[in-house]
Amino acid sequence: MNTKIKVSEAMFFSLVILGFFVSISASFALPERFFNDTKIIIFDEYREAGWIGSYPFTIMFYKLTLLKYLPFYIITIIQFPVIFYVIYKIGIPSYFHIINVKNTITYIGFFLIAIFMCMPSKEFINFIYIYVILLTIVSAGISKQKKIIYLIILFVIFGFFFRPYYYFIPIIAFGMYLIKFIKFKNRTIMSIFYGILIAVFLSLSHGLIKGQYLSESTRDEHNAVRTKDANSMIIPPIATDTWYGETVGILYGFFAVNLPLSGLKYLFSPQIIGFVIWQLTLFYILFVRFRRSILNPNSDYEELWVLLILFAYFIVQGVFEPDLGSAIRHKIGVFPLIYFALYYDNFRKDSSKIF
């Protein structure tokens, strides 16, 4: 066992070292379109720096830390170790060196982190905050009732200061949790289905109050001014300016983001095909684990709530994500939860060590 653990650690650190050099190289070699968000953060052309909103908050963060004034490869040297220290604190599975489907998905995830963390990024802040949420879930010193309260507070704070759609995650997650106690024939699928219905209800309520439905005012308006660089845009089959159009749009968005079979049409874009395969495999693995947690009356509380939050997030992605590239980048922002969920069986006895 000790030998396996050492080999597993060697694999982990080998991937980290390889990822480090990939990340530095990527800061010089990536196409310009990968830096569209970064340009907004660095140049702050419209003087958006502030504390409310993902762009203003991120611009202010990189301004106050002085990171915006550094070359990208120096930012990589600073950000990359922080990100992988977080992953290291979560843990290294004892079988991490074995080449199997789950480990391969994680190896690719490490590579994606290297790509998206080689520049000033909103996902760096998102990643760290999601780690705080994970710490709250696994904390042995907090009762189950208080954990729920703290999680709601954390999501509300993050929604207020950073990304408003985080408001919806605890609502959807709790709604999905209630399905666990109803004897449906297929509680897992019904849980996700009702989670999507909650998202639809929230969007329609937003439409009644604000005059625009959520995906209409975010994804659709964003895509309306996109350039040719966005070749994997998520465009619902019908307009989302009606209640039924918005309902179809959210359903379409959920499948386009999480089960993106439509992405297979991009045969001449290998990066999109690669994402489709990675995403389909990841979703299947997490769905199987979610099914086990939902159906097991004695399921571990920590695993169940990590999965509930993840699937609530996947549903929310179906409302807001404008394209497949953004979808994968935002999944990297919640990678601490994905990593913990993938290897929970290995981590559950040592979850207190992730502090």
C-alpha positions in Angstrom: 0.0 0.0 0.0 2.8 2.4 0.9 4.4 1.7 -2.5 1.2 2.5 -4.3 0.7 5.7 -2.5 4.3 6.8 -3.4 3.7 5.9 -7.0 0.4 7.8 -6.9 2.1 10.9 -5.5 4.8 10.6 -8.1 2.1 10.6 -10.9 0.4 13.6 -9.3 3.5 15.7 -9.0 4.7 14.7 -12.5 1.4 15.9 -13.9 1.7 19.1 -11.9 5.2 19.8 -13.2 4.2 19.0 -16.8 1.1 21.2 -16.4 3.3 24.0 -15.0 5.4 24.1 -18.2 2.3 23.8 -20.4 0.8 26.7 -18.6 3.8 28.9 -19.0 4.1 27.9 -22.7 0.3 28.6 -23.2 0.7 32.1 -21.9 2.9 32.8 -25.0 1.3 30.4 -27.6 -2.5 30.5 -27.2 -4.5 32.1 -29.9 -5.6 35.7 -29.2 -9.3 34.8 -28.7 -8.3 32.9 -25.5 -7.3 36.3 -24.0 -10.6 38.2 -24.7 -11.6 38.2 -21.1 -8.1 38.8 -20.0 -7.9 42.0 -22.1 -11.0 43.3 -20.3 -9.4 42.6 -16.9 -6.0 44.0 -17.7 -6.9 47.1 -19.7 -10.2 48.0 -17.9 -11.1 50.2 -20.9 -14.5 51.2 -19.4 -13.2 51.8 -15.9 -15.3 49.0 -14.4 -13.1 48.2 -11.4 -15.2 47.7 -8.3 -16.7 45.1 -6.0 -20.0 44.2 -7.6 -20.0 41.9 -10.7 -17.5 39.3 -11.9 -15.6 41.7 -14.2 -15.4 44.6 -11.8 -14.4 42.4 -8.9 -11.8 40.5 -11.0 -10.4 43.8 -12.3 -10.1 45.2 -8.8 -8.5 42.0 -7.5 -5.7 42.0 -10.1 -5.3 45.8 -9.7 -4.9 45.7 -5.9 -2.6 42.7 -6.0 -0.6 44.4 -8.7 -0.7 41.2 -10.8 -2.2 43.1 -13.7 1.1 44.8 -14.2 3.1 41.6 -14.5 3.8 39.5 -17.6 1.4 36.5 -18.0 4.2 34.0 -17.4 4.9 35.6 -14.0 1.2 35.5 -13.2 1.2 31.8 -14.1 4.2 31.2 -11.8 2.1 32.7 -9.0 -1.4 31.3 -9.8 -0.5 27.8 -10.8 1.1 26.7 -7.5 -1.9 28.1 -5.6 -4.4 26.2 -7.6 -2.5 22.9 -7.3 -1.8 23.4 -3.7 -5.6 23.5 -3.2 -6.0 20.2 -5.2 -3.1 18.7 -3.2 -4.9 19.6 0.1 -8.0 17.9 -1.1 -5.9 14.8 -1.5 -4.2 12.4 -3.9 -6.1 9.1 -4.6 -4.1 6.0 -3.8 -4.7 4.7 -7.3 -4.0 7.9 -9.1 -1.2 6.3 -11.1 -3.4 3.7 -12.7 -4.5 4.5 -16.2 -8.3 4.2 -16.2 -11.2 6.3 -17.5 -11.7 8.3 -14.3 -8.0 9.1 -13.9 -7.7 10.1 -17.5 -10.6 12.5 -17.1 -8.7 14.1 -14.2 -5.4 14.2 -16.1 -7.2 16.1 -18.9 -8.8 18.3 -16.2 -5.2 19.2 -14.9 -4.3 20.1 -18.5 -7.3 22.3 -18.9 -6.4 24.1 -15.6 -3.0 24.7 -17.0 -4.6 26.3 -20.1 -7.1 28.5 -18.3 -4.9 29.6 -15.4 -2.0 30.9 -17.5 -3.5 34.4 -17.5 -5.6 36.8 -15.3 -8.9 35.0 -15.0 -12.2 35.2 -13.2 -11.9 31.4 -12.8 -8.9 31.8 -10.4 -11.2 33.6 -8.0 -14.0 31.2 -8.6 -11.8 28.2 -8.0 -10.6 29.5 -4.6 -14.1 30.4 -3.4 -15.4 27.0 -4.4 -12.7 25.5 -2.3 -14.0 27.5 0.7 -17.5 26.0 -0.1 -16.0 22.5 -0.1 -14.3 23.2 3.2 -17.6 24.1 4.7 -19.3 20.9 3.5 -16.6 18.6 4.9 -16.0 20.5 8.1 -16.3 18.1 11.0 -16.9 20.9 13.5 -20.1 22.2 11.9 -23.5 20.5 12.4 -25.5 19.5 9.3 -28.1 22.2 9.9 -25.4 25.0 10.3 -23.7 23.7 7.1 -26.8 24.4 5.1 -27.1 27.9 6.6 -23.4 28.6 5.9 -23.6 27.3 2.4 -26.6 29.6 1.6 -24.8 32.6 3.1 -21.7 31.8 1.0 -23.6 31.4 -2.2 -25.6 34.6 -1.5 -22.3 36.5 -0.8 -20.7 35.1 -4.0 -23.8 35.9 -6.0 -23.9 39.4 -4.8 -20.3 40.3 -5.3 -19.3 38.0 -8.2 -21.8 36.0 -10.2 -25.5 36.6 -9.7 -26.4 33.1 -10.9 -24.9 31.6 -7.7 -28.0 32.8 -6.0 -29.9 30.0 -7.8 -27.6 27.1 -6.9 -28.8 26.5 -3.3 -32.4 26.9 -4.3 -32.1 24.3 -7.1 -29.9 22.0 -4.9 -32.4 22.0 -2.0 -35.2 21.3 -4.4 -33.3 18.4 -5.8 -32.6 17.2 -2.3 -36.3 17.0 -1.5 -36.8 14.6 -4.4 -34.7 12.1 -2.4 -37.6 11.6 0.0 -40.3 11.0 -2.7 -40.7 7.5 -4.1 -40.5 8.2 -7.8 -39.6 5.3 -10.1 -36.4 7.0 -11.1 -35.5 9.5 -8.5 -32.2 10.5 -10.0 -33.6 11.6 -13.4 -36.6 13.1 -11.6 -34.3 15.1 -9.3 -32.5 16.6 -12.3 -35.8 17.2 -14.1 -37.3 19.0 -11.2 -34.0 21.0 -10.8 -34.4 22.1 -14.4 -38.1 23.0 -13.7 -37.0 25.1 -10.7 -34.5 26.9 -13.0 -37.4 27.5 -15.5 -39.6 28.9 -12.7 -36.8 31.2 -11.5 -36.3 32.5 -15.1 -40.0 33.0 -15.7 -40.3 34.9 -12.4 -37.3 37.0 -13.4 -39.1 37.7 -16.7 -42.3 38.9 -14.9 -40.3 41.2 -12.7 -37.6 42.5 -15.1 -39.3 42.1 -18.4 -36.7 39.6 -19.8 -36.1 36.0 -19.1 -32.7 34.9 -17.8 -31.2 33.2 -20.8 -32.7 35.9 -23.1 -31.0 38.6 -21.1 -27.6 36.8 -20.7 -26.8 34.1 -23.2 -28.8 35.3 -26.1 -27.8 39.0 -25.9 -24.2 38.0 -25.4 -24.3 35.7 -28.5 -26.0 38.4 -30.6 -22.8 40.4 -30.7 -20.3 37.5 -30.9 -17.6 37.3 -33.5 -16.5 34.4 -35.8 -14.2 33.2 -32.9 -17.3 31.8 -31.1 -17.8 28.8 -33.4 -19.6 26.7 -30.7 -22.3 29.1 -29.7 -25.3 27.6 -27.9 -28.3 28.8 -29.9 -31.7 27.3 -28.9 -34.0 26.1 -31.7 -36.7 28.8 -31.0 -36.5 32.3 -29.7 -36.5 32.7 -25.9 -38.6 35.8 -25.6 -41.7 33.8 -24.7 -42.4 31.5 -21.7 -42.4 28.4 -23.8 -39.3 29.5 -25.8 -37.4 30.1 -22.6 -38.4 26.7 -21.2 -37.2 25.0 -24.4 -34.0 27.2 -24.3 -33.1 26.1 -20.8 -33.7 22.5 -21.6 -31.7 22.8 -24.7 -28.9 24.7 -22.9 -28.7 22.0 -20.2 -28.2 19.2 -22.8 -25.9 21.4 -25.0 -23.6 22.1 -22.0 -23.7 18.7 -20.2 -24.5 16.2 -22.9 -23.2 18.1 -25.9 -23.8 15.5 -28.6 -24.6 18.4 -31.0 -20.9 19.3 -30.7 -20.0 16.3 -32.7 -20.9 18.2 -35.8 -17.6 20.2 -35.4 -15.5 17.5 -37.0 -12.9 20.0 -38.1 -12.5 21.5 -34.6 -10.6 18.8 -32.7 -10.7 20.9 -29.5 -14.5 20.9 -29.5 -14.6 17.1 -30.2 -12.2 16.6 -27.4 -14.4 18.6 -25.0 -17.5 16.7 -26.1 -15.9 13.4 -25.2 -14.4 14.7 -21.9 -17.7 16.3 -20.9 -19.9 13.2 -21.8 -17.6 10.9 -19.8 -17.4 13.3 -16.8 -21.2 13.7 -16.7 -21.7 9.9 -16.9 -19.3 9.2 -14.0 -20.9 12.0 -11.8 -24.4 10.9 -12.8 -23.7 7.3 -11.6 -22.3 8.7 -8.3 -25.3 11.0 -8.0 -27.7 8.1 -8.6 -26.0 6.1 -5.8 -26.3 9.0 -3.4 -29.9 9.7 -4.2 -31.0 6.1 -3.9 -29.0 5.2 -0.8 -31.0 6.2 2.3 -27.7 6.1 4.3 -25.7 8.0 1.7 -22.8 10.1 3.0 -24.0 13.7 3.7 -20.8 15.3 2.3 -20.9 13.4 -1.0 -24.6 14.0 -1.5 -24.3 17.8 -1.0 -21.2 18.1 -3.2 -23.1 16.3 -6.0 -26.3 18.3 -5.4 -24.4 21.5 -5.7 -22.5 20.3 -8.8 -25.7 19.2 -10.6 -27.4 22.4 -9.6 -24.5 24.2 -11.1 -24.8 22.1 -14.3 -28.4 23.1 -14.6 -27.6 26.8 -14.1 -25.0 26.5 -16.8 -27.8 25.5 -19.1 -29.3 28.9 -18.5 -26.3 31.2 -18.9 -23.5 29.5 -21.0 -23.1 31.2 -24.4 -20.9 28.5 -25.9 -19.0 25.2 -25.3 -15.7 27.0 -24.7 -17.2 29.1 -21.9 -18.9 26.0 -20.5 -15.6 24.1 -20.1 -13.8 27.1 -18.7 -16.5 27.6 -16.0 -16.3 23.9 -15.1 -12.7 24.4 -14.3 -13.8 27.1 -11.9 -15.7 24.4 -9.9 -13.0 21.8 -10.3 -12.4 21.3 -6.5 -16.0 20.0 -6.2 -15.6 17.8 -9.3 -12.3 16.4 -8.1 -13.7 15.7 -4.6 -16.8 14.0 -6.1 -14.8 11.8 -8.4 -12.6 10.4 -5.7 -14.9 10.7 -2.7 -14.6 7.0 -1.8 -10.9 7.5 -1.4 -11.2 10.8 0.4 -14.1 10.3 2.8 -11.9 8.9 5.6 -9.5 11.8 5.4 -11.8 14.7 4.4 -10.7 16.6 7.4 -7.2 16.8 5.9 -8.3 19.2 3.2 -8.1 22.2 5.5 
